[in-house]
């Protein structure tokens, strides 16, 4: 005779949800680390502060204190 399984479907569902959350968290973590390193390396020598977040991307702080997306900032060297 087969033994009855108790809560088999509920445990499988919970395990599936936990797995999905774990994979999503790892993907966001990898994106955060890679994006932060990339953003810092692009703006590190400019003298401007930069920060990265997965939702807003790479932001650069201007001298007046505003944070702008990096694609809206252009640093021009006007020294001869």
Buried (B, 14 or more C-beta within 10 A) or exposed (E): EEEEEEEEEEEEEEEEEEEEEEEEEEEEEEEEEEBBEEBBEEBEEEEBEBBBEEEEEBBBBEEEEEEEEBEEBEEEEEEE
